Amino acid sequence: MRISPFFLQLRSAYQSEMDDLTFDSEGRDVLRQRLTERRQELGFLLQMIELSPEMVAVIFHQGFRFRLPAVMDHLLTHESDEFPDWDTLADAAQMTPWAQDLTQIILKEPMGAWFLTVAAGLEYMYGKPDAAPAVTKDTDTDDGADDDEGDEPLDEFDAEEERDARAREEAGADWMVEQGFDRKDR
């Protein structure tokens, strides 16, 4: 499966966000409590759905039921400006009852449907261990799988995409600092 550079970049940011929410400074699992708090901050978070969707998408952790993996796999190949309509994903990414209320609030936003598509893609990748691309660049290894010739490694950005991704991440971090949050260490 080929994953678009857009979802590749956001996948690591989403994973980091989930990691940050999972444990407190003493190593205790506080994910449920922190997700509850984050969901209660939805009004504030709506401002961030376009700039830092990974920070908001965590509110939907375990809020999707993925019924059609092939549709979700195909979604992950799209860039952010090529997404199908949110309504077309309804059968593939069904919302749990508790998440439907949040969905209705988000759909009222101008970028709400776009954001829900991003959130579904991120949560799908998070729960799908085989969505992680190989990190190695060695294409001469024989693992018994049939590789398509000409496929680019899934986790490589060209220089421009990498600069853009870093600029978006930096802009998101700057915005969070302006809102009174501490800057995350890398």
Buried (B, 14 or more C-beta within 10 A) or exposed (E): EEBBBBBBBBBEBBBBBBEEBBEEEEEEEBBEEBBEEBBEEBEEBBEBBBBBBBBBBBBBBBBBEBEEEEBBBEBBEBEBEEBEEBEEBEEBBBBEEEBEEBBEEBEEBEBBBBBBBBBBBBBBBBEBEEBEBEEEEEEEEEEEEEEEEEEEEBBEBEEEBEEBBEEBBEEBBEBBEEEEEEEEEE
